[in-house]
């Protein structure tokens, strides 16, 4: 475990249409100490064939057997190096300050072990631009 590093875990199974948006949002975080683990849960074709982004923070792991989400997340977690972990679905995006806000909330009190945040629909965001 690396101190202050956040592991962003993106589990995917056939998320070919949305995975690049999820990755871009992970890379756009204000909090820079991140690694991004993409766990390909038996996608066909392999998800690596559609990932357009190249970055040293990306680690792509392919599983050839179809797992339930819990098992896939546990396996991806086993590949993480971070002190903190964020799960991001392959069809979601994070606002740029999400990780920083969550880590600051965790540091308020050492008894806090988990932080979660609200979701905002894309349609809602577009209406307020």
C-alpha positions in Angstrom: 0.0 0.0 0.0 1.4 3.4 -1.0 0.6 6.3 1.3 -1.8 8.8 -0.1 -2.2 6.9 -3.4 -5.8 6.4 -4.6 -6.6 3.3 -6.7 -9.5 4.0 -9.0 -10.9 0.6 -10.0 -13.1 0.4 -13.1 -14.7 -3.0 -13.5 -16.0 -3.6 -17.0 -17.8 -6.3 -18.9 -18.5 -5.2 -22.5 -18.5 -1.5 -21.6 -16.9 -0.6 -25.0 -19.1 2.4 -25.6 -18.5 4.2 -22.3 -15.1 3.1 -20.9 -13.1 5.9 -22.5 -15.3 8.5 -20.8 -14.9 6.8 -17.4 -11.1 6.7 -17.9 -10.9 10.4 -19.0 -12.8 11.4 -15.8 -10.5 9.4 -13.7 -7.4 11.0 -15.3 -9.0 14.5 -14.9 -9.0 14.4 -11.1 -7.6 17.4 -9.2 -6.0 14.9 -6.9 -3.0 13.6 -8.8 -1.8 10.6 -6.8 -3.8 8.0 -8.5 -3.5 4.7 -10.3 -6.3 3.5 -12.6 -7.0 -0.2 -12.7 -9.3 -1.4 -15.5 -10.5 -4.9 -14.7 -11.8 -6.5 -17.9 -14.3 -9.1 -16.8 -14.3 -11.3 -19.9 -15.4 -8.6 -22.4 -15.7 -9.6 -26.0 -13.8 -8.3 -27.8 -11.2 -7.5 -25.0 -11.8 -4.0 -23.6 -8.1 -3.1 -24.4 -9.1 -3.1 -28.1 -11.3 0.0 -27.6 -9.3 2.0 -25.0 -8.0 5.0 -26.9 -6.1 6.5 -23.9 -2.5 5.8 -23.2 -1.2 6.8 -19.8 1.3 5.4 -17.3 -1.4 5.5 -14.6 -3.5 2.9 -16.5 -3.2 -0.8 -15.6 -5.4 -3.1 -17.6 -6.1 -6.6 -16.3 -8.1 -9.1 -18.3 -10.0 -12.0 -16.8 -11.1 -14.6 -19.3 -13.8 -16.1 -17.1 -17.1 -14.2 -16.4 -17.3 -13.3 -12.7 -20.0 -11.6 -10.6 -19.3 -8.0 -9.8 -18.3 -8.7 -6.2 -15.7 -11.2 -7.2 -14.4 -9.0 -10.0 -14.0 -6.1 -7.6 -12.2 -8.2 -5.1 -9.7 -9.4 -7.7 -9.2 -5.9 -8.9 -8.7 -4.7 -5.3 -6.0 -7.4 -5.0 -4.1 -5.6 -7.8 -4.3 -2.1 -6.2 -1.5 -0.3 -4.5 -3.4 2.6 -3.0 -4.1 3.6 0.5 -7.5 4.7 -0.7 -9.8 2.9 -3.2 -12.5 4.4 -5.4 -14.9 2.1 -7.5 -16.0 3.7 -10.7 -18.5 1.9 -13.0 -17.6 1.8 -16.6 -20.6 3.9 -17.6 -20.1 6.6 -15.0 -17.8 9.7 -14.8 -16.4 11.5 -11.8 -16.4 15.2 -11.4 -12.8 16.5 -11.2 -12.8 17.2 -7.4 -14.4 13.9 -6.3 -11.3 12.2 -4.9 -9.9 15.3 -3.2 -13.2 16.0 -1.5 -13.6 12.4 -0.3 -10.0 12.2 1.0 -10.4 15.4 2.9 -13.6 14.0 4.4 -11.7 10.9 5.5 -9.0 12.9 7.1 -11.4 14.9 9.3 -11.6 12.0 11.8 -9.5 8.8 11.9 -12.7 6.9 12.9 -14.1 7.5 9.5 -13.4 4.4 7.3 -15.6 5.0 4.2 -16.9 8.0 2.3 -19.5 8.0 -0.5 -20.9 10.8 -2.6 -24.1 11.7 -4.4 -24.7 11.1 -8.1 -25.7 13.7 -10.6 -27.2 12.8 -13.9 -25.5 14.0 -17.1 -28.8 15.5 -18.2 -28.9 17.5 -15.0 -25.3 18.8 -15.5 -26.0 19.8 -19.1 -29.1 21.8 -18.1 -27.0 23.9 -15.7 -24.1 24.7 -18.2 
